[in-house]
Amino acid sequence: MPPSPLDSLDLKLLQALELDGRASFSRIAQVLGVSDQTVARRFRRLRTTVNLRVTGMTDDSRLGRDGWIVRLGCSRNTASRLAGTIAGRPDTHYVDLAAGGTEVVCAISPRSSRERDDLLLERLQRIPHVTSVGAHCILRSYYGNSLRWLRKISALGPEEEAALRTPAPGPSAAPVVLDTTDQVVLETLHRDGRAPLTELQSVTGLSETAVKKRLGRLRGTGVLHLAVEYDHEPLGQGIEALIWLTVAPHALAEAGAGVAGHSAVRFAAAVTGRTNLVISALCRSTEELYAFLSEGIGALPGVHTAETVLTLRRVKTLTAEHR
């Protein structure tokens, strides 16, 4: 494993951003005990060395929309072109090449049942060289958290974390309704999750106070969450895999919540389909992945089958603007 280009301060900065992706440089600097200029300089360097990006993401479940994970089987030598086509759609979040280059996996969020049906029943079925379409509707998300991994190799203490952490959104009793200005704010933050208030004022025509209120509402209701993305190989995590489990219905909630607490897990979700729990895992090596499968997955209740598919390349991540 080559030496990491990241030092202790870099790792603490990543940890701080995981706690609050919009935390100001001055606030982070105060917690870390360095200058504002040092934090700003490190942030800019991480954008180059590990492709650090902070992206405002919309939780479609808070808007009454369903998310889907779609597996597209394809013939040889066509996966890259297919992935590129799918990545060009505005409703796709992630597009991965997997399974030896014969499968494309993507996460999509159609805005209506009409868009969903058009995509799943018509457009994907008509794409040349697609040999199979597996569509899994997300029923319940059990979010993993990079903080667990960073805590192993970084050193922010509980008090420092508390000073940076933003309150978690509460449960939503009814779908949140967005207006046109909310949409403009979300689109701007999708391009850059750290877009300054002055930019948000410019695109919305609102005052600083009104923009802050909008941001507070969008984050407080859980519609807006900030995703921190960066290359994981420099941190020693070179193996990424999707694990598809078949779990007994009575054990699904316990298994989902249990696996999400593992440091290797980025995301887990209960989904429709023959395999009803999907896990995205990051590991140091194939040996660590084996240990996770045999010990972590093996300890879950009600697991009947497991299919592990390595991710070969991410074609589209949270936002194409940072590629």
C-alpha positions as CSV (number, residue, x, y, z in Angstrom):
1,M,0.0,0.0,0.0
2,P,1.6,3.3,-1.0
3,P,2.0,6.0,1.7
4,S,-1.0,8.3,2.1
5,P,-0.6,11.9,0.9
6,L,-2.8,12.9,3.9
7,D,-1.5,14.0,7.2
8,S,-3.3,14.2,10.6
9,L,-4.6,17.7,9.9
10,D,-6.0,16.7,6.5
11,L,-7.9,13.8,8.2
12,K,-9.3,16.0,10.9
13,L,-10.5,18.4,8.2
14,L,-12.3,15.6,6.4
15,Q,-13.8,14.5,9.7
16,A,-15.0,18.1,10.4
17,L,-16.6,18.3,6.9
18,E,-18.4,15.0,7.5
19,L,-19.9,16.6,10.6
20,D,-21.0,19.7,8.8
21,G,-20.2,20.1,5.1
22,R,-21.0,23.8,5.3
23,A,-19.0,24.6,8.4
24,S,-17.1,27.8,7.8
25,F,-13.3,27.7,7.6
26,S,-13.1,30.0,10.7
27,R,-15.3,27.6,12.7
28,I,-13.3,24.6,11.7
29,A,-10.0,26.4,12.4
30,Q,-11.1,27.3,15.9
31,V,-11.9,23.7,16.7
32,L,-8.7,22.4,15.1
33,G,-6.5,25.1,16.7
34,V,-5.1,26.4,13.4
35,S,-5.6,29.6,11.3
36,D,-8.4,30.2,8.9
37,Q,-5.9,30.4,6.1
38,T,-4.4,27.0,6.9
39,V,-7.9,25.4,6.7
40,A,-8.7,27.1,3.4
41,R,-5.3,26.1,2.0
42,R,-5.7,22.5,3.1
43,F,-9.3,22.4,1.7
44,R,-8.0,23.6,-1.7
45,R,-5.2,21.0,-1.7
46,L,-7.6,18.1,-0.9
47,R,-9.7,19.1,-3.8
48,T,-6.7,18.3,-6.0
49,T,-5.0,15.4,-4.2
50,V,-8.1,13.3,-3.3
51,N,-10.8,15.0,-5.4
52,L,-12.6,16.3,-2.3
53,R,-16.1,17.7,-3.0
54,V,-19.0,18.7,-0.9
55,T,-22.4,18.3,-2.6
56,G,-25.9,19.2,-1.5
57,M,-28.1,16.2,-2.0
58,T,-31.8,15.9,-1.9
59,D,-33.4,13.2,0.2
60,D,-36.3,12.3,-2.2
61,S,-38.0,10.2,0.5
62,R,-38.7,13.5,2.3
63,L,-40.5,14.8,-0.8
64,G,-42.7,11.7,-1.1
65,R,-40.6,10.3,-4.0
66,D,-39.1,6.8,-4.3
67,G,-35.5,6.1,-5.0
68,W,-34.4,3.1,-7.1
69,I,-31.2,1.0,-7.5
70,V,-31.1,-0.4,-11.0
71,R,-28.8,-3.3,-12.2
72,L,-28.3,-3.4,-16.0
73,G,-26.7,-6.5,-17.4
74,C,-25.0,-5.9,-20.8
75,S,-23.0,-7.7,-23.4
76,R,-19.2,-7.5,-23.5
77,N,-17.4,-4.3,-24.4
78,T,-20.6,-2.2,-24.1
79,A,-20.6,-1.4,-20.4
80,S,-18.6,1.8,-20.6
81,R,-20.8,3.3,-23.3
82,L,-23.9,2.2,-21.5
83,A,-22.7,3.8,-18.2
84,G,-21.9,7.0,-20.0
85,T,-25.4,7.2,-21.5
86,I,-27.0,6.6,-18.1
87,A,-24.7,9.1,-16.4
88,G,-26.0,11.8,-18.7
89,R,-29.4,11.6,-17.2
90,P,-30.1,14.3,-14.6
91,D,-32.1,11.8,-12.4
92,T,-29.1,9.5,-11.8
93,H,-26.9,10.0,-8.7
94,Y,-24.4,7.2,-9.0
95,V,-23.3,5.1,-12.0
96,D,-20.9,2.2,-11.4
97,L,-19.2,-0.4,-13.6
98,A,-19.3,-3.7,-11.9
99,A,-19.1,-7.5,-12.3
100,G,-16.2,-7.8,-14.6
101,G,-17.5,-5.0,-16.9
102,T,-20.8,-6.8,-17.8
103,E,-23.0,-4.9,-15.3
104,V,-23.9,-1.2,-14.8
105,V,-25.4,-0.2,-11.4
106,C,-27.1,3.1,-10.9
107,A,-29.1,5.0,-8.4
108,I,-32.0,7.0,-9.8
109,S,-34.8,9.2,-8.4
110,P,-37.6,9.8,-10.9
111,R,-39.7,12.8,-10.0
112,S,-43.0,11.2,-10.9
113,S,-44.6,7.8,-11.5
114,R,-44.8,8.8,-15.2
115,E,-41.0,9.4,-15.3
116,R,-40.4,6.1,-13.5
117,D,-42.5,4.1,-15.9
118,D,-41.0,5.8,-18.9
119,L,-37.5,5.0,-17.7
120,L,-38.0,1.4,-16.4
121,L,-40.6,0.2,-18.8
122,E,-39.5,1.9,-22.0
123,R,-36.2,3.7,-22.2
124,L,-33.9,1.1,-20.4
125,Q,-35.6,-1.8,-22.2
126,R,-34.8,-0.3,-25.6
127,I,-31.1,0.4,-25.1
128,P,-29.0,-1.8,-27.4
129,H,-27.0,-4.6,-25.8
130,V,-28.8,-4.4,-22.4
131,T,-29.4,-8.1,-21.5
132,S,-31.3,-7.7,-18.2
133,V,-32.9,-5.0,-16.1
134,G,-33.3,-5.4,-12.3
135,A,-35.1,-2.5,-10.6
136,H,-35.0,-2.4,-6.8
137,C,-37.2,0.3,-5.1
138,I,-35.6,1.6,-1.9
139,L,-37.9,0.9,1.0
140,R,-35.8,2.0,4.0
141,S,-32.3,3.5,4.1
142,Y,-29.8,2.6,6.8
143,Y,-27.0,5.1,6.3
144,G,-23.5,4.1,6.9
145,N,-21.1,6.9,8.0
146,S,-17.5,7.6,7.0
147,L,-17.0,9.1,10.4
148,R,-16.6,5.6,11.8
149,W,-13.7,5.0,9.4
150,L,-12.1,8.4,10.0
151,R,-12.3,8.0,13.7
152,K,-10.0,5.0,13.4
153,I,-7.3,7.1,11.7
154,S,-8.0,10.6,12.9
155,A,-8.1,12.2,16.4
156,L,-11.0,14.6,16.8
157,G,-12.3,14.2,20.4
158,P,-15.9,14.1,21.5
159,E,-15.9,17.8,22.4
160,E,-14.5,18.8,19.1
161,E,-17.1,16.7,17.3
162,A,-19.9,18.2,19.3
163,A,-18.7,21.7,18.4
164,L,-19.0,20.9,14.7
165,R,-22.0,18.5,14.5
166,T,-25.3,19.8,13.1
167,P,-28.5,18.5,14.6
168,A,-30.0,15.5,12.8
169,P,-33.3,16.1,11.1
170,G,-36.4,14.6,12.9
171,P,-38.9,12.2,11.3
172,S,-41.1,13.6,8.6
173,A,-44.9,13.2,9.1
174,A,-45.8,14.3,5.6
175,P,-43.9,15.1,2.4
176,V,-42.2,18.4,2.3
177,V,-43.5,20.8,-0.4
178,L,-40.9,22.8,-2.3
179,D,-41.4,26.1,-4.1
180,T,-39.4,27.4,-7.1
181,T,-36.9,29.3,-4.8
182,D,-36.2,26.1,-2.9
183,Q,-35.5,24.3,-6.1
184,V,-33.0,27.0,-7.1
185,V,-31.2,26.7,-3.8
186,L,-31.0,22.9,-4.1
187,E,-29.7,23.1,-7.7
188,T,-27.0,25.6,-6.7
189,L,-25.9,23.5,-3.7
190,H,-25.9,20.3,-5.9
191,R,-23.2,22.0,-7.9
192,D,-21.3,23.2,-4.8
193,G,-22.5,22.3,-1.4
194,R,-20.4,25.1,0.1
195,A,-21.7,27.8,-2.2
196,P,-21.4,31.0,-0.2
197,L,-24.5,32.9,1.0
198,T,-23.7,35.7,-1.4
199,E,-24.1,33.3,-4.4
200,L,-27.3,31.9,-3.0
201,Q,-28.6,35.5,-2.6
202,S,-27.6,36.3,-6.2
203,V,-29.5,33.3,-7.7
204,T,-32.6,33.7,-5.5
205,G,-32.8,37.5,-5.1
206,L,-33.4,37.0,-1.4
207,S,-31.7,38.7,1.6
208,E,-29.0,37.1,3.6
209,T,-31.5,36.5,6.5
210,A,-34.1,34.9,4.1
211,V,-31.4,32.6,2.5
212,K,-30.3,31.5,6.0
213,K,-33.9,30.7,6.8
214,R,-34.3,28.7,3.6
215,L,-31.2,26.7,4.3
216,G,-32.2,26.1,7.9
217,R,-35.6,24.8,6.7
218,L,-34.2,22.5,4.0
219,R,-31.6,21.0,6.3
220,G,-34.0,20.8,9.3
221,T,-36.6,18.9,7.4
222,G,-34.0,16.5,6.0
223,V,-34.6,17.5,2.4
224,L,-31.1,18.8,2.1
225,H,-28.1,16.8,3.3
226,L,-24.5,17.4,2.5
227,A,-22.4,14.6,1.1
228,V,-18.6,14.7,1.4
229,E,-16.9,12.7,-1.4
230,Y,-13.3,12.0,-1.9
231,D,-11.0,9.2,-3.3
232,H,-10.6,6.5,-0.7
233,E,-7.6,4.7,-2.1
234,P,-5.1,7.2,-0.6
235,L,-6.7,6.4,2.8
236,G,-6.1,2.7,2.2
237,Q,-9.6,1.7,1.1
238,G,-9.0,0.2,-2.3
239,I,-11.8,-2.4,-2.5
240,E,-15.4,-1.3,-3.0
241,A,-18.3,-3.8,-3.3
242,L,-22.0,-4.1,-3.5
243,I,-23.4,-6.9,-1.4
244,W,-26.9,-8.2,-2.2
245,L,-28.6,-10.1,0.6
246,T,-31.7,-12.2,0.9
247,V,-33.0,-11.7,4.4
248,A,-36.1,-13.2,6.1
249,P,-38.7,-10.5,6.4
250,H,-38.9,-10.7,10.2
251,A,-35.2,-10.0,10.5
252,L,-34.9,-7.3,7.8
253,A,-35.0,-4.3,10.1
254,E,-32.5,-5.8,12.6
255,A,-30.1,-6.8,9.9
256,G,-30.3,-3.4,8.2
257,A,-29.7,-1.4,11.3
258,G,-27.0,-3.8,12.5
259,V,-24.9,-3.8,9.3
260,A,-25.1,0.0,9.0
261,G,-23.1,0.2,12.3
262,H,-20.1,-1.5,10.7
263,S,-17.2,0.8,9.8
264,A,-16.9,-0.7,6.3
265,V,-20.4,0.2,5.3
266,R,-21.1,3.4,3.5
267,F,-24.8,2.7,2.8
268,A,-27.4,0.0,3.3
269,A,-31.0,-0.2,2.2
270,A,-34.0,-2.5,2.4
271,V,-35.2,-2.9,-1.2
272,T,-37.8,-4.7,-3.3
273,G,-36.8,-7.8,-5.2
274,R,-35.5,-11.3,-4.6
275,T,-32.5,-9.8,-2.8
276,N,-34.0,-7.4,-0.3
277,L,-31.0,-5.8,1.5
278,V,-28.2,-4.1,-0.4
279,I,-25.0,-2.9,1.1
280,S,-22.2,-0.7,-0.2
281,A,-18.9,-1.5,1.5
282,L,-15.4,-0.1,1.4
283,C,-12.5,-2.2,2.6
284,R,-8.7,-2.1,2.7
285,S,-8.2,-5.4,0.9
286,T,-9.9,-8.6,-0.3
287,E,-8.9,-10.1,3.0
288,E,-10.8,-7.4,4.9
289,L,-13.8,-7.9,2.6
290,Y,-13.7,-11.6,3.3
291,A,-13.6,-10.9,7.1
292,F,-16.6,-8.5,6.7
293,L,-18.6,-11.1,4.8
294,S,-17.8,-14.0,7.1
295,E,-17.9,-12.2,10.4
296,G,-20.0,-9.0,9.8
297,I,-22.6,-10.4,7.4
298,G,-22.3,-13.9,8.9
299,A,-23.5,-12.5,12.3
300,L,-26.6,-10.9,10.9
301,P,-29.9,-12.6,11.7
302,G,-32.0,-14.2,9.0
303,V,-29.6,-14.0,6.1
304,H,-30.2,-16.8,3.5
305,T,-28.0,-15.8,0.6
306,A,-25.4,-13.2,-0.3
307,E,-24.1,-12.0,-3.7
308,T,-20.9,-9.9,-3.7
309,V,-20.1,-7.7,-6.7
310,L,-17.0,-5.6,-6.9
311,T,-17.2,-2.1,-8.2
312,L,-14.6,-1.6,-10.9
313,R,-15.1,2.1,-11.7
314,R,-17.4,4.9,-10.7
315,V,-18.5,6.6,-13.9
316,K,-20.7,9.2,-12.2
317,T,-20.6,10.3,-8.6
318,L,-22.7,12.9,-6.9
319,T,-22.1,15.7,-9.4
320,A,-20.5,15.6,-12.8
321,E,-19.2,19.2,-12.4
322,H,-16.4,17.9,-10.1
323,R,-15.2,15.2,-12.5
